[in-house]
Amino acid sequence: MDYVFHFDVIRNYFPDFLKACWLSIRLGLICIIITSIIGVVLGALLTTNNKVVRGVIRVYVESFRLTPFLVQMLFVYFGIPLFLGVTLDSIKAGVVTLGLNGGAYAAETFRAGFQSVPRTQMESALSIGLTKTQAYTRVIIPQGIRSVLPYFISSCTMILKDTSFFSIIGVMEATGFIRYAASLTYRNFELFTILGLFYIIFTLVIGQIGKILENRVGRHEQNN
């Protein structure tokens, strides 16, 4: 094999690549925040006795779980301006889609967490004078979140990696920039190698943060 790895290509594009990586990180964090809010709220609503509310949420959850993310993103990017007359730029379309997609999966994750909390916890909270809303927000939701934290951290790494799909609709995040640079230099192997390393490092960092959070939660539960 006579292939020569051209480090100069990486060196030439590295400063701009770092800027694109920073955009990927920011987009990923925004999507995680949206996912978290949707997941906690809808997960709690899925545990209620209101069949209409649960039915509406189920339609939303299954719609996103049963269709590919790429199809969803293209539908939002091209469909919303067509049907609603609201123009979304590529970044907003990507963030909205990934946030809604992640929220659908997170809703099921948090629902399972909330339902895993023993019913006696709710009864104890009500017995000391808390309202049902207070019992949910102060007792059930915190315990439920702690129980599913490892699974949610895993979902967060998937969300961060899925920002790479934004390049399909023209966002110049890490993947989009590397595709652009590769089209100019034809040095696909070198450029996509550094892109892969970025996602590996990024995912490992998020995983490590998740382990730290899990350890802190574990110590908190032991102290209590």
C-alpha atoms as one frame of an Amber mdcrd trajectory, in Angstrom:
protein
   0.000   0.000   0.000   1.556   3.260  -1.199  -0.904   5.672   0.384   0.735
   8.678   2.072  -1.134  10.371   4.902  -1.031  14.143   4.278  -0.849  15.817
   7.680  -0.499  19.198   5.976  -4.154  18.998   4.893  -5.254  18.651   8.518
  -2.895  21.427   9.589  -4.210  23.818   6.954  -7.864  23.313   7.828  -7.532
  22.698  11.570  -8.317  26.274  12.811 -11.550  26.419  10.819 -12.345  22.845
  11.814 -12.140  23.808  15.502 -14.681  26.580  14.894 -16.987  24.059  13.231
 -16.512  21.668  16.171 -17.476  24.426  18.590 -20.676  24.954  16.598 -21.409
  21.208  16.815 -20.930  21.311  20.582 -23.233  24.302  21.011 -25.923  22.784
  18.803 -25.672  19.492  20.684 -26.026  21.177  24.078 -29.042  23.191  22.922
 -30.709  20.022  21.639 -29.981  18.223  24.920 -31.641  21.046  26.875 -34.727
  20.900  24.625 -34.786  17.108  24.868 -34.530  17.219  28.659 -37.415  19.673
  29.053 -39.691  17.791  26.657 -38.751  14.426  28.136 -39.399  15.380  31.771
 -42.683  17.196  31.079 -44.146  14.582  28.738 -42.777  11.712  30.805 -44.665
  13.077  33.820 -47.848  13.592  31.782 -47.686   9.996  30.544 -48.119   8.827
  34.129 -51.387  10.734  34.606 -54.867   9.214  34.369 -55.966  11.569  31.581
 -56.421   9.314  28.550 -56.729  12.219  26.103 -53.428  13.745  27.194 -51.696
  10.363  27.122 -53.163   9.639  23.687 -51.948  12.914  22.173 -48.471  12.386
  23.609 -48.428   8.808  22.320 -49.137  10.004  18.781 -46.228  12.447  19.021
 -43.854   9.880  20.550 -44.636   7.116  18.086 -44.519   9.477  15.098 -40.913
  10.330  15.895 -39.862   6.862  17.022 -41.192   5.124  13.897 -39.646   7.415
  11.276 -35.961   8.051  10.456 -34.437  11.223  11.867 -33.182  12.305   8.439
 -36.717  12.114   7.015 -38.017  14.148   9.956 -35.387  16.839   9.490 -36.050
  17.168   5.766 -39.791  17.291   6.434 -39.351  20.127   8.948 -36.882  22.019
   6.756 -38.972  21.837   3.578 -42.463  21.118   4.934 -42.970  23.816   7.566
 -42.375  26.726   5.124 -44.676  25.003   2.626 -47.618  24.290   4.955 -47.284
  26.937   7.670 -45.564  29.722   5.789 -42.880  29.938   8.481 -39.330  30.010
   7.158 -36.735  28.190   9.225 -33.043  28.489   8.486 -31.039  25.271   8.427
 -29.774  25.576  12.010 -33.229  26.209  13.474 -34.736  23.361  11.446 -32.046
  20.981  12.636 -32.324  22.012  16.283 -36.127  21.826  16.289 -36.132  18.387
  14.689 -33.407  16.892  16.860 -34.936  18.394  19.998 -38.354  16.923  19.168
 -36.833  13.597  18.153 -34.794  13.328  21.333 -37.766  14.465  23.396 -39.886
  11.606  22.053 -37.356   9.024  23.223 -36.666  10.865  26.483 -40.380  10.985
  27.307 -40.485   7.177  27.382 -37.260   7.014  29.377 -38.471   9.428  32.034
 -41.945   7.851  32.119 -40.330   4.546  33.039 -38.244   6.312  35.677 -41.232
   8.057  37.268 -43.290   4.871  37.311 -40.420   2.985  38.946 -40.702   5.177
  42.054 -42.630   3.201  44.718 -46.201   4.355  45.207 -45.516   4.666  48.922
 -43.339   7.698  48.122 -46.360   9.575  46.794 -48.489   8.448  49.728 -45.828
   9.581  52.213 -45.505  12.971  50.508 -49.287  13.511  50.621 -49.429  12.423
  54.251 -47.069  15.224  55.325 -49.219  17.892  53.712 -47.773  18.231  50.201
 -50.164  18.698  47.315 -50.063  16.195  44.470 -48.190  18.709  42.300 -45.657
  19.363  45.036 -45.230  15.637  45.611 -44.509  15.150  41.916 -42.032  18.002
  41.586 -40.237  17.459  44.908 -40.345  13.677  45.334 -41.343  11.654  42.264
 -39.572  13.599  39.503 -36.166  13.889  41.274 -36.142  10.189  42.162 -37.325
   9.179  38.705 -34.627  11.239  36.988 -31.914   9.706  39.179 -33.087   6.196
  38.318 -32.793   6.708  34.544 -29.749   8.987  34.513 -27.379   6.395  32.929
 -29.820   5.763  30.069 -30.370   9.476  29.503 -26.623  10.178  29.388 -26.354
   7.503  26.694 -29.126   9.262  24.776 -27.232  12.542  25.069 -24.208  11.048
  23.299 -26.490   9.951  20.468 -27.938  13.452  20.212 -24.472  14.976  19.993
 -23.493  12.578  17.212 -26.770  13.142  15.359 -25.898  16.815  14.893 -23.775
  15.496  12.011 -27.020  15.116  10.032 -27.350  18.906  10.018 -24.756  18.979
   7.251 -27.394  17.525   4.892 -29.331  20.795   5.012 -26.255  22.993   4.763
 -25.155  23.608   8.352 -21.384  24.063   8.514 -20.863  22.178  11.760 -18.006
  19.672  12.074 -19.282  17.171   9.518 -20.490  19.861   7.135 -17.110  21.593
   7.203 -15.201  18.353   6.618 -17.430  17.490   3.659 -16.739  20.941   2.244
 -12.978  20.666   2.795 -12.925  17.189   1.270 -14.673  18.487  -1.843 -11.847
  20.997  -2.287  -8.865  18.808  -1.491 -10.063  15.256  -2.312  -8.202  14.134
   0.841 -11.200  12.316   2.282  -9.273   9.856   4.447  -7.253  12.476   6.306
 -10.200  14.801   6.873 -12.714  12.178   7.939 -10.114  10.633  10.246  -9.839
  13.859  12.220 -13.639  14.166  12.182 -13.963  10.673  13.634 -11.442  11.515
  16.347 -13.462  14.595  17.270 -16.631  12.548  17.789 -14.748   9.862  19.737
 -13.210  12.432  22.098 -16.469  14.345  22.409 -18.436  11.176  23.218 -15.847
  10.015  25.760 -15.989  13.394  27.519 -19.796  13.256  27.750 -19.589   9.675
  29.013 -17.107  10.697  31.690 -19.337  13.582  32.762 -22.183  11.088  32.995
 -20.134   8.794  35.244 -19.282  11.717  37.531 -22.967  12.624  37.807 -23.906
   9.002  38.504 -21.267   8.745  41.254 -22.471  11.954  42.875 -26.073  10.781
  42.736 -25.023   7.439  44.225 -23.184   9.113  47.093 -26.167  11.421  47.706
 -28.523   8.437  47.967 -26.165   6.634  50.331 -25.953   9.690  52.597 -29.729
   9.869  52.697
